[in-house]
Amino acid sequence: MNDSAWQFSESLAGVVAKAAAGVVWIKGRRRRVPSSGVLWSDGAIVTAHHVMEWDEDIEVGLPDGTTVTAAVAGRDPSTDLAALRFPGASPAPAEWTDAGEVKPGHLVLSVSRPGSRTRSSLGIVSDVGGAWRTPMGGRIDSDIETGLGIHHGFSGSALVDMRGRVLGVNTAGIYRATATVIPTSTVRRVIESLLAHGSVRRGYLGIVTQPVRLPAAIAERIGQNTALLVTSVQAGSPADQAGLVLGDAITAFEGTPLRHPGELLPLLEEERIGKEAILSVLRAGEVREVRVTVGTRNGEEEK
């Protein structure tokens, strides 16, 4: 091995050692092989939701070899993230950084701890895309494809740049047997909500809807064939206060067309709570604007 290759190899080992100081092992499921987690803040850990089969008496192996007992502080299945808390002294958190500078061709590492020893693998960023939504409606701020292989402890492990900084959390739980990166910006948004509220708060309108086919003339005029027919309005809810009534057909939320009930919930994100939104509503053959202030139901998933 020539000197430059050896130096590169040594630098990779140093990057892994730095990142490993912020990676833990977690026994929160019945399978024998632990999953991984990343230290977020004092006494808080980020991991993958799907590997946490119980909420209490979770064993966590810290980087210094000590074992502590943790509990789930909150979960968000839509992004496959969970937050754990443990008492007592906490090691320094990992060095997190936003993935905004990541480009195709950059080298990255996955650093996991599926037991007492660290495991790592090297990959290359093959593509970086924009925001996308998981099948459960969770918003992921960027699409980072790495080509990293899935191994024991992969879910909940750290995706690390060549400076040893954590770019996000790896998981194989959003699409089965497919490596997915949850970037730091998404982790920050979700975990801070989980630690504060125990869940990711969703906006609430107080309606029940079902898809309805629009008359041909109206469908041609507004450019869509279906809308959301309002079949129930809860008394005193934001929708009730805004004047929505049974039989209204919602065609759009803030300009985004609505054709199926599953398209509305992802738009009612936490940052919309308390803010006014414009619903395009078909009533008596005419499309009109209804202004509604998005509320919350303390984390309930009702629309």
C-alpha positions as a printed Julia matrix, in Angstrom:
303×3 Matrix{Float64}:
   0.0     0.0     0.0
   1.49    3.35   -1.01
   1.73    6.27    1.41
  -1.23    8.22    0.01
  -3.52    5.19    0.24
  -2.35    4.52    3.78
  -2.94    8.14    4.78
  -6.43    8.02    3.3
  -7.12    4.78    5.16
  -5.89    6.32    8.41
  -8.03    9.4     7.88
 -11.13    7.22    7.42
 -10.34    5.39   10.65
 -10.08    8.74   12.41
 -13.43    9.88   11.0
 -15.1     6.67   12.2
 -13.56    7.0    15.66
 -14.8    10.59   15.97
 -18.33    9.74   14.88
 -18.46    6.56   16.98
 -18.16    8.68   20.12
 -21.74    9.77   19.46
 -23.24    6.4    18.45
 -24.85    3.93   20.89
 -26.37    0.45   20.77
 -30.0    -0.06   21.73
 -31.89   -3.18   22.81
 -35.53   -2.29   22.31
 -36.75   -5.34   20.43
 -36.8    -9.09   20.79
 -34.23   -9.79   18.12
 -30.81  -10.55   19.56
 -28.87   -8.01   17.49
 -29.22   -4.47   18.89
 -30.04   -1.48   16.73
 -28.14    1.79   16.75
 -28.85    5.31   17.93
 -27.15    8.7    17.84
 -26.69   11.03   20.8
 -28.79   14.15   20.18
 -28.54   16.24   23.34
 -28.03   15.77   27.06
 -29.76   12.48   27.88
 -31.52   12.22   24.5
 -30.96    9.74   21.67
 -32.28    9.56   18.11
 -33.07    6.17   16.63
 -35.42    4.49   14.16
 -39.03    4.05   15.25
 -39.53    0.63   13.68
 -36.82   -1.05   15.78
 -38.41    0.01   19.09
 -40.83   -2.78   20.04
 -41.38   -1.47   23.58
 -41.3     1.91   25.31
 -39.75    1.21   28.73
 -36.74   -0.63   30.16
 -34.7    -0.2    27.0
 -31.01   -1.06   27.33
 -28.59    1.44   25.82
 -24.87    0.88   25.48
 -22.95    4.15   25.62
 -19.69    4.69   23.74
 -17.63    4.38   26.95
 -18.95    0.86   27.53
 -21.45    1.64   30.28
 -25.08    0.53   30.02
 -28.07    2.66   30.97
 -31.82    2.19   30.91
 -33.83    4.46   28.63
 -37.46    5.08   27.7
 -39.14    6.26   24.53
 -39.92    9.98   24.8
 -41.88   10.02   21.55
 -42.29    8.44   18.13
 -43.13    9.57   14.63
 -43.93    6.57   12.43
 -44.36    8.82    9.39
 -40.61    9.6     9.37
 -39.53    6.41   11.18
 -37.89    8.39   13.98
 -38.02    7.92   17.74
 -36.54    9.87   20.64
 -35.21    8.14   23.77
 -34.3     9.65   27.13
 -32.05    8.24   29.82
 -31.2     9.63   33.28
 -27.83   10.48   34.7
 -24.67   11.85   33.15
 -24.66   11.92   29.37
 -21.71   11.8    26.98
 -21.24   14.71   24.63
 -23.74   14.6    21.75
 -22.66   13.8    18.22
 -21.62   16.69   15.99
 -24.63   17.2    13.74
 -24.6    19.25   10.55
 -27.15   20.0     7.87
 -26.78   18.09    4.63
 -27.18   21.14    2.4
 -23.6    20.93    1.11
 -23.8    17.25    0.18
 -23.3    16.64   -3.54
 -23.21   13.58   -5.79
 -19.71   12.15   -5.63
 -19.09   13.0    -1.96
 -17.85   10.13    0.18
 -19.93    9.22    3.23
 -19.79    6.62    5.97
 -22.4     4.78    7.94
 -21.34    4.36   11.56
 -23.36    1.92   13.64
 -22.97    0.09   16.93
 -24.79   -3.26   16.71
 -23.04   -4.35   19.91
 -19.98   -3.43   21.91
 -17.94   -2.7    18.78
 -18.43   -0.1    16.08
 -19.26   -1.06   12.53
 -18.74    1.2     9.51
 -19.11    1.11    5.76
 -18.02    3.51    3.04
 -20.26    4.77    0.26
 -20.63    7.51   -2.28
 -23.49    9.94   -2.67
 -25.08    8.98   -5.98
 -27.87   11.56   -6.07
 -29.36   14.41   -4.05
 -32.97   15.41   -4.61
 -35.55   17.7    -3.1
 -38.12   17.17   -0.36
 -40.35   14.09   -0.55
 -43.0    12.32    1.49
 -42.95    8.84    2.91
 -45.84    6.43    2.3
 -47.23    7.54    5.7
 -47.08   11.21    4.74
 -43.97   12.28    6.65
 -41.99   15.08    5.02
 -38.3    14.35    4.42
 -36.44   17.54    3.58
 -34.05   16.08    1.01
 -33.51   12.81   -0.82
 -29.93   11.6    -0.32
 -29.04    8.38   -2.13
 -25.84    6.74   -0.96
 -25.8     3.13   -2.15
 -24.78    2.01    1.36
 -25.53   -1.61    2.11
 -27.82   -2.64    4.96
 -26.17   -4.53    7.81
 -26.86   -5.4    11.47
 -27.44   -2.19   13.41
 -27.95   -0.12   10.24
 -31.3     1.36   11.26
 -30.68    4.23   13.65
 -27.03    4.54   12.63
 -25.3     7.77   11.67
 -24.59    8.94    8.14
 -21.27   10.73    8.46
 -19.27   13.09    6.23
 -15.49   13.05    5.87
 -15.17   15.46    8.82
 -16.93   13.07   11.17
 -20.09   15.15   11.3
 -23.5    13.47   11.32
 -25.51   14.31    8.19
 -28.56   12.29    9.22
 -29.92    8.98   10.46
 -29.99    5.81    8.35
 -33.01    3.53    8.32
 -34.28    0.5     6.46
 -37.79    0.9     7.83
 -39.48    3.3     5.41
 -39.12    1.07    2.38
 -38.45   -2.54    3.27
 -34.82   -3.59    2.78
 -33.97   -0.21    1.24
 -31.46    2.18    2.8
 -32.96    5.61    3.42
 -31.35    8.72    4.91
 -33.33   11.01    7.23
 -31.32   14.26    6.96
 -30.41   16.34    9.98
 -32.91   19.1     9.19
 -35.75   16.55    9.32
 -34.32   14.9    12.42
 -34.12   18.27   14.17
 -37.7    19.21   13.33
 -39.13   15.85   14.38
 -37.01   15.12   17.46
 -37.47   18.55   19.01
 -41.23   18.06   18.71
 -41.04   14.55   20.16
 -38.97   15.7    23.13
 -41.3    18.63   23.78
 -44.69   17.02   23.13
 -44.18   13.25   22.86
 -45.44   13.32   19.28
 -45.28   15.39   16.13
 -48.25   17.7    16.45
 -50.54   17.78   13.42
 -52.83   20.54   12.34
 -56.54   19.97   12.89
 -59.57   21.17   10.95
 -62.3    19.01   12.52
 -63.79   17.44    9.41
 -64.36   14.01    7.94
 -64.17   13.72    4.16
 -64.49   11.23    1.37
 -63.58   11.49   -2.33
 -66.32   12.63   -4.67
 -66.39   12.83   -8.48
 -67.05   16.33   -9.76
 -69.52   17.18  -12.53
 -67.82   17.18  -15.92
 -68.21   20.92  -16.5
 -66.72   21.83  -13.14
 -63.96   19.24  -13.46
 -62.93   20.72  -16.8
 -63.06   24.26  -15.4
 -60.83   23.61  -12.37
 -58.65   20.91  -13.91
 -59.41   17.96  -11.59
 -61.98   15.2   -11.57
 -62.38   14.6    -7.84
 -62.45   16.57   -4.58
 -63.03   15.96   -0.86
 -66.69   15.86    0.11
 -67.26   17.08    3.69
 -69.39   14.42    5.46
 -68.94   15.64    9.05
 -67.99   18.9    10.77
 -67.21   18.83   14.49
 -69.0    21.53   16.45
 -66.68   24.32   17.55
 -63.81   23.08   15.39
 -61.73   25.34   13.13
 -63.76   24.14   10.13
 -67.03   24.9    11.93
 -65.82   28.37   12.91
 -64.77   29.01    9.3
 -68.25   28.13    8.04
 -67.65   24.79    6.34
 -70.86   22.76    6.07
 -71.91   19.26    5.1
 -71.91   18.85    1.34
 -69.04   21.25    0.69
 -66.43   19.8    -1.66
 -62.87   20.93   -0.9
 -60.88   21.15   -4.12
 -57.61   22.63   -2.8
 -55.68   23.6     0.33
 -53.52   26.71   -0.11
 -53.55   26.07   -3.86
 -52.61   22.38   -3.61
 -55.29   20.22   -5.3
 -57.04   17.68   -3.07
 -58.38   14.53   -4.71
 -58.15   11.98   -1.87
 -58.43   12.32    1.96
 -54.87   11.06    2.37
 -53.59   14.16    0.59
 -54.87   16.56    3.24
 -53.17   15.28    6.41
 -49.59   15.76    5.14
 -50.42   19.42    4.49
 -51.48   19.96    8.11
 -47.97   20.05    9.51
 -47.02   21.49   12.88
 -45.83   24.8    11.48
 -49.33   25.47   10.14
 -50.92   25.35   13.6
 -52.36   28.73   14.51
 -52.0    30.08   10.98
 -54.69   30.93    8.47
 -55.09   28.76    5.38
 -57.28   29.16    2.32
 -59.51   26.29    1.28
 -60.98   26.26   -2.21
 -64.51   24.95   -1.69
 -67.15   23.97   -4.23
 -70.57   25.03   -2.93
 -73.77   25.34   -4.96
 -71.83   24.89   -8.18
 -69.36   27.7    -7.49
 -65.79   27.54   -6.18
 -65.22   29.98   -3.34
 -62.44   30.67   -0.85
 -62.9    29.77    2.81
 -60.32   31.02    5.31
 -59.68   28.69    8.23
 -57.26   28.96   11.15
 -55.57   25.57   11.59
 -55.91   24.21   15.12
 -54.54   21.23   17.0
 -56.01   18.31   18.92
 -52.98   17.62   21.13
 -51.34   15.27   18.68
 -54.44   13.36   17.57
 -54.37   12.31   13.95
 -57.87   13.58   13.21
 -58.18   16.07   10.34
